[in-house]
Amino acid sequence: MKTSSRQLDGDVPIYEQAQQLMDYRGAEQARVLGGTACVMLDGQAVEAGPTARVLNAPAHSYTQALIDADPSAWPPRTPREPGPSVIEATGLAKAFGRRRLFTDLSVEVRAGEIVAVVGPSGSGKTTFGNILVGTERPDRGRVRRARAPRPSASRSSTRILRRPSCRTRPWDGR
């Protein structure tokens, strides 16, 4: 395959930039870039041609599946009202020695909500998550978790769990 040496962004070749756009921004950016597209499956090219044709009228089912998987092709999601609070943290603080990760951090997460915690490496995201689930203690503050319903195990499943011959690694073939 011949690649272009033309570059748009510093020292990154244009074909690498196009791949990055496809990876992170989907088919819409590929449409903007134009040119030629090649769809690979298991190391084999299954479809190639002008980007507009490949994206607008794919000939291969795998190409169509990739296009359908692009979030811009998904139907709009109907927002739901969040349910009851499942976790509430107030006034959390945590430090390791002199390194203060966070102070006076509060959050409430309700059932059905999707929450993201973002920050640079070492900023305390994992520590914060560990505090929320109870595997680590905060220096200050409190966490309140909703009681989860306890799973009910039938008598037969309880016996299976207690049976010493029970397989614990199903992938080992024993």
Buried (B, 14 or more C-beta within 10 A) or exposed (E): EEEEEEEEEEEEBBBEBBEEBBEEBBBBBBBEBEEEBEBEBEEEEBBBBEBEBBBEEBEBEBBBEBBEEBEEEEEEEEEEEBEEBBBBBBEBBBBEEEEEBBEEBEBBBBEEEEEEEEEEEEEBBEBBEBBBEEEEEBBEBEBEBBEEEEEEEEEEEEEEEEEEEEEEEEEEEE
